[in-house]
């Protein structure tokens, strides 16, 4: 009756082992480290850089605990801060021979002290949020009106080009807010123009208005197209911010959308607010120029002559020098979109879309320079770097592609660089907070103390009131806490103060299920059931009540998760996960302990579950305790 099959014990043992392994990294603290990230958007972080950093440290006689490749950085961990500083200077000197134009950002950082075998199992500690580690917090407002205005201006140019190509005369094209207004003198011409524009601009609704001498077509973006423009602007801004924040050497920045037009930027560990604002708010520009392929330029590349007058020397992504003419063919303002894809031969390519002005320029320039190379240069902080320099194969228009010897990943990276060169819409910092590291350490200490003393208080009460079954409940509560922290660590969640508050709340809610079970067992004993039957009935009949209470609480948690943001969402994540783990620990784990202790006793006469008061003791008898 009260025996679990072997597979259930095995399942719980595996869960206990996994919980212990993935909770363990959170107990080791942090060690000094050096983080190497890209200082230029065209420089990629890969395994070759990790090998280079490792060799640099070995040649310099510096012993690192490990050197590992993360998503966007290489990190080397050391035993003490003195070694960390020596390693930083050595790596910086090796990777950046020209300090005035660094290729990589070499920054001091902190990483977990957990052993390498845990890292090989992908067991990493939870990240600490801004309120626990210190740093800066920005809330940025995106100017969506500017994004829509930019789109409307592009539409004006596109409409003018389309009507000219079809030889349809108009009386003027202007922008009225976010709408495009086209004036005509003849109704027949307006009707033909409406058909052309409707076919070539499916995202715009064209409405004929006026009569007589005031014939007009008013074009307005469809509602879904308006939303798409705003979402694309917000996404591009977030991508651009990610590229810029890498320069600060922040281990785990938080850059996420909040609402329809706001972006939250949290930089844990960064205390220099002025530098953070300078990097986040800077502008980047994109320029298209022709490559100088003259004899003088070739001589300059080989070092046998100076750079020709009217040209400049730049570097490509692979570090190779290239001579580019100073004259700008097109700027990034004319670039509407860049997406990875495939060409006609199914080779990876980047598909570019420019506005009407850019299309006219590209058409004229490409017609005169077929077979020559055109360089796409990205400028940041006054320094330019060639993203790609493809050859012109034919006459180009408003849509063209870049293809050649590139992989699918390289096509995706190139498209990202072209899109993320600058912000799609202006942003303004509307909220700014700075939290010092000492306050963060104090928050950690107080948060851990609240969870620890709350757990101890609950465990002591349960043991005193329910005796051995109280001990089972306390062990189940510990198992629940272990599972919860392990799940958060596996998800690489960011722990914040609201998250710690949710953990403390989960402890109280989880023990509530064991109180229901223990009281139900007492009721069954008072009703006259044998101890073995009381254990079985107590767990079975209390389960429905436990499930109902947890489902209703989980519903509220899901609502907070769906509609909340920031600290509310952080609280809701831990809250919902804690409810799910408590179902496993309160019911299954505590029953496994009870079954192990009492399940094999055939002649069990009493249970250690505190005082069981009989409903109506007979005359001359005292209440019986079991």
N, C-alpha and C positions, 0 to 999 in steps of 0.2 A: 504493500500500500504506500509506504513512505520510502521508496527506493527509486533512485534515478538510474536509468540505463547508463552504461559506461560511456556512451558517446556524448551524453550531456555533461558529464564530469570532464571529459576531454575537451569539449567546446569551451567550458568555463576556464579550464586551465590554459588553453591557448589564448583566450581573451585576457586572462590575467598576465600572461607572459608578454603579449603584444602591448598591453597597457603599460607594463613596467618598462619595457624597452623604449617606447616612444615618449614616456614621461621623463625618463632618465636624463636626456640632454638639458632639461630645464634646471637641473640641480647643480650643474658644473660652473655656472657663472660665465663671465666673459673674459677673453684674453686679448692683448694688444695685437693688431694686425695691420697690414698695409694693403690697400685696395688700389688696383690699377684699372682705370676705365678710359674710354675714348674721349679725347679732347676735340675731335673733329667728327662730324656726322658721316664722313666718308671712310673712316677707319673702323674696321670690325675687330671685335674681341673673339679670339678663337684659341684652339689648342696650341697652335704655334706660339702664341704670346705666352701661354702658361709655361711652355718648355723654355722659352727665352728668359722669363723671370726666374725660373728654377736654376738655370745655368748661371745667371748673373749672381745669384746668392751663393751658389757653390764656388764659383771662381773668387768671390769676395770673402770666402771663409765664414759666411754667416749661416747658421743652422736654423732652418724653419721647421716647425712642427709638421706643416704640410703646405703645399701650394695647389690650390684647386680653382677650376674654372666654374664660375657662376654664370647666370644668364647673360649679364651685360658687363661682367667684370672678372678679374683674376684676383684672388685673395690669398695672402700668405700670412700664416699665424706664427707668433713668436712667444717665448716664455716671459719676457720682460719688456718694459718700455724702452730701455737703452738699446736693446737689439732692434726693436721696432724702428727707432729713429735712425740708426745706422743703416738699416735695410732700406728705409725710405730714401735717404740721400743717395745710396748706391743705385737703386732702381731708377730713380729720377734722372741721375746723371747718365745712365746707360741708355735709357729709352728716349730721353729728350736731350740730345747733344746740343741743340740750340734752345736755351731756356726762354728766349724771347718768342719762340714759336713752337710751343710744346705739342707733340703728337698725342701723348697720353697724359691723363691726370693721375698723379700718384698721391694718394691721400691716406692719412692715418684713420684707422677704424677699429672697431671692436667686433669680435666674433666669438662664438661659443667655445668653451674649453672642452667640450665633449670629445672623447677619443675618436680616432679615425674610423674604427670599426662600426661605430654608431652612424657616422656619416655615410659609410658604404651601404648601410641599410636604409638610407634616406631618412634617418631619425634626426631631426633638427629641432631646436627649441622654438617656442612661439616668439614672434616678433613683439617688441615692446612699442606701444603707441606713444604718441607725443607727450601725453600727460604722465607717463612713467619714465621716459628717457630724456625728456627735455627737447627743445628745438623750436622751430617757428611754424606758425600756422597762418595761411592766407586763404581768404575767401574772395574769389575773383568773379566779377560780373562781366559776361560777354555781351558786347554791343550787337545784338541780333539785328537791329535796324540797319547797321552798317553792312552786315552780311547780305541782307535783302536788297539794299541799295546797290551794292556791288553786282549782285545778280541781275538787277533791273538794268543797270548801265551796260552790262554785257549783252543783254537781250536787245537793247537799242542798236548796238553795233551789228549784231547778228541779223536783225530784221532788215537793216539798211543794205547789207551785203546780199541777202537772199532776194530782195526785190530788184536790186540792180542786176543780179545774175539772170533773173527772169524778164528783164526789160520792162518792169512795171513801174510807171511813173507815180510818184506821190508828191504831196504838197508839204511834207515835213514830218519828221519823226522826233518825238520828245518823250521825256519820262515825267509822269505825274504820280509822285509818291513811289509805290512799288509797281505801278502799271506802266505799260508802254502805249503811247497814243500815236497812231499813224493817220495823217490827214490825206484826203483824196479830193479830186475835182470831179471824177466820174464814178457813178455807181457801178458800172460794169468792171472798171479797174479794181474797185474795192472788193467786189465779189471774187475776182480772180486772185487777188492778193490774199484774201481770207482762206481760199482753198490751199494756196501754196504754204502759207504760214501754219495752217492747221496740220498739214502733212509733215512739215519739217520741224515743227516745235510742238510735239504732242503734250508737253507739260504745261502748255499755256492755253487758256480759254479765250477765244477771240470773239468779241461782241460788237456788231455794227451799230453805230448810233448816229443821229443827226440826219439831216436831209438838205437838199438844195446845195448851197455853196459850202456847207459845213458837214461834209461826209467824213466820218472817222471810224477807225477800228481801234477798240481798246482791248489790249491784251493783259490778262491777269493770270498769275500762276495759280494752278489748281491747289486746293488746300493741302493735299498730300505732298505736292511739290514744295510748298512753303515749308512744311515740316521737314522734308528731306534736305532742303538747303540749310536750315538751322541745325539739324543733326550733323550734317557734314561739316559745318563750320566748327561746331563744338568738338567733334571728333578730331578734326585736324589740329585745333588748338591744344587739345590734350596730348596728342602725339608730339607736337612741337615742344610742349612743356617737358615731356619725358626726356626728349633729346637734350634739352638745356639743363635739366636738373642733374643729369649724369656728370656734368662739369663740377658739381659741388662735392662729389664723392659720397653722396648719401647712400647708406646701405639699403634701406627699404623705404623709399619715398612713397607717399600716398597721394596720388593724383586721380581724382574721380569726379564724375559729374554729380551735381546736386541740383535737383529740379531741372527745368528746361533750359536755363541760361546761366547757370553758375558752375564754377569749378572749385573744388577744395584742393588745396596743395598743402600737404603736411610733410615737413622735412625733419625727422627725428635726428637729434645729435647736432644740428646746425644752430649756432648761436649768433652768427654774423648776419643780421637781418638786412643790412645795407647791401652786402654782396649778393644775397639771395634775391633781393628785389631787382638788382642790376641785371643779373643773368636771366631771370624769368621774364623781365620786361623788355629785353633787348630785341632789336629787329634783325632779320636776316633777309637777304635779297638773292634773287636768281637772275642770271643773265645768260643769253645765248650769243656767242661770238663765233666768228669764223676762225679756223685754225690757220696759222701762217705756214704755208708749205713751200715758201720760196727757198732759193739756194742759200741765202743769208741766214734764214731761220734754221735750216739743217746744219749749217756750220756752227751756229750758236748752240745747238743741242749737243754737238760733239765737243764743245769747248774750244773750237778753233776760230771763234769770232764773237763779236758782241751781238746782243739782241737787236734786231732791226728796229729802226725808228718807227713808231706807231704800233709796236707789238710789246707783249709782256710775257714773262716766263711764269708758268704755273706747274703744279704737280697733279698727275692723275691719281686714281685710287690706289694703283699698285706702286706708287712712288716715282714712276717714270716722269721726266720733265716733258713739257709740251709748250710750244710757242703759240700764243693766241693774239689775234689782233685786238687793239684797244677799242675799236668801233663796236658798239653794242647793237646787235641785230634786233633783239627782243628782250624784255624784262619779264620777271616772274608775275608781274601784275596781269599780264595777258594770258597766263596759264590758268585754265579753268579746272582741269582734272588730269590725273596721271594714274593709270591702273595697270597692274600686271596682266599679261595674257599670252597669246600665241599668235605667230604670224601665219601666212598662207602655207608655209612648209611645216607647220606644227612645231616650230622652234620657239623657245621663250622670248617674249618681247614686252615692251612697255608702250602702252597706248596713251598718247597725249591729245588733249583737246585744248585749243586756244580760242580766244574771242575773235570777233570779226576783224578788229584792227590787226591782231596778230596773224590772222589767216591771210590778210592782204600782204603783209610783210613777208611771211613765210613763202607765199606763192611767188613773189618777185625774186626774193633772194635765192630760193631753191632752184628756180628756173635758170638762173645765171651761174650757179655753182654746182651743177650735177657732177658727182664723182669726187667732190672735195669734202673735207670734214668740218663739222660744226661742233664746237665745244659748249657744253652746258656747265656753267660755273656757279657754285654756291658760295656766297659771301657771308661771313659772320665776323663781327668785330673788325671789319675792314680788311680781313684776309680771305682770299678766295681759293677755292680748290675745285678742280674739274671733276664733276660727278661722272660724266661719260662724254665721249667725243666720237659719235657715229659718222659714217659717210652718208652723203645725200645721194640717194639712188634715183630720185625722180622729183617731179614737181609736187610740192606739198600744199595742203590747204589747212582748214581749221581742225582736221583730225589726221594725225599721222602716227607712226610708230617707230620705236627704236628697237632694233633686233641685231643679232650677231652672236658672237661666242660668249653667251651668258647662260647660267643655269636658271632654273625656275626661282630659286631663292634670291639670286642676284637681281633678277627682274623685279621681284617683289621689293627688295631693298632699294633699288634705284627709284621705283615708283614712290616709295615712302619718302625718300630724300627730296624728290621733286615736289611732292605735296606738302611736306612739312618744313619747307625752307623758311616760311614765315607764317605769322598768325593769320588765319582766315578772316578773323574779325577782331577789332580792338578789345582789350580787356582792361578792367580797372579794379584795383584792389580796394574792396569795400570793408574788409575786416582783417585785422592783423593782430596776432598774439605771439608772445615769446615766453617760453617756459624754461627756466634754468634747470641744469642737471641735478642740482642739490634738491630742488623741489620734487623732481621726478624720483630720485632715490628715496625720499621721505614718503612719497605716495606708495612706492613698492613695499616698503617696510610696513606701513600701516595697513595696506591691503592684505598682505600675507598674514599679518598678525590677526586681522579680523577673521579671516578664513580659518586660521589655526585654532584660535580660541573658541570660535563658534563650533568647530568640529569637536574639540575636547569637551565643551560644555554639553553638547548633545549626546556624545558618547557616554559621559559619566552619568547623565540623567537616565539614559536607557539602561545602562548596566545596573544602576541602583533600583530602578522601578521594575524592570522586566528580568533582571538577573541574567541567566544564561541566554535566554532569547534576546535580551537587550544587547549582549555581547555579539550575538549573530547579526543583529541590526547594525551595530557599530562597524563590524567588519564589512558588511554589505555597503555601508555608507562610504567607507574608505575605498572599496572596490569601485563605487560609482565615481568618486573624485578622481581616482586613477584613470578610469576610462575616459572621463570628460577631458582631462588635460591631455591625454594621449590623442584623442580625436582632434582637439584644437591644434596640437603640434603637427599631426599628420596633414591637416588642412593648411598648415602654415598661416594660421590666423594671427591677427595682430591683437595682443592683449592690451586693454585699456582699463581705466578705473571703472567704467560701467560694466566691463566684462568681469572684473573681480567682484563687483557687487552682485552680478548675476550668479557667480559661483557660490557666494555665501547664501543667496536666496535658494539656489538649487539644493543645497545641503538640508535646509529646513523642509523643503517640499519633498525631498526624497525620503527623509525619515518618517514623514507623515504616512507613507504607504506601509511601513513596518509597524507603526502604531496601530493602524487599522487591522493588520494581520494578527498582531499579538492580542489585541482586544477581542478579535473574533475567536481566536483559540480559547481565550478565557471564557467567552460565552458558551462555547461548545462544551467546555469542561463543566460549567455550571448546569448545563442542560442534561448532564449525566453521561455524556459520551466518554469512551475510554481515551486515554492519552493519545494513542496512535490515531484513532478516528478523529479526535479533536484537531490534531496537526493537519491531517488531510482536509478536513472540512473547513478549517480556518483559512488555509491558503486558497482553496477552491472558491469559497463563497465571498472572500474579500476581494478577489481579483476583479469582479465586475465593478465594484465601487471604485477601486483604484483606477481602472481603465477609464471610467466616466470622468473622474476628477482630473486625470492627466490629459484627456482629450480636450476638455473645456479649457484647461490652462494652456495647452498647446495651441488651441485656436486663437487665444489672445496673443500668444507669442508670435504666431504666423502673421497676425494683423500688424503687430509692431514691425516685423521684418519686412512686410510688403510696403507699408506706408511710412515707416520711420526712416530717418537718415542720421548719419553721424553717430553721436553717442547712443541714441535710441536704438539704432540698428545693431551696434556693437553689443548692447545689452541683450537684444532679442536673439542674436545668433547663439550666444552662450546659454541663454534661457531655454531655447528650443532643443539644443543638443543635450542639455542637462536633463530635460524631461525624458528624452528617448533613452538615455543611458540609465536613468533611475528605474525605468520599467524592467530592464534586464537585471539590475543589481538588487532592487528591493524584493522582487518576486522570485526570480530564478536562483540568484546567488544565495540569498538568505535561506531559501528552502533547501538548497543543496547542503548547506551547513547543518541544518536541522536533520535532514535525512542521514547524513554521515554520522551524526551523534546519536540519534535515537532510532534510525530506521531498522537496524538489525536486532533491536531488543524485543524479543517476543513477549516477555512478561513485564512490560513497562507499567508501573503503578502510578507514577507522578511525573510532572514536568517542572523544570526550574524556570518558571515564568512569572514569579512574584505571587502576591496574595490573590487567590481566587475566592471571592466572597460568594457563599451560597445564598440563593434568593430568600429562603425562609428556613433557618435552622430549627430543628425540633427542640422541644423543651428539655433543658438539662444538657444541651450540647452547645459547645462553642463553635464559632465559624471555623471552617477548616481551611488550612493553607496548604497548597501543593507546590 
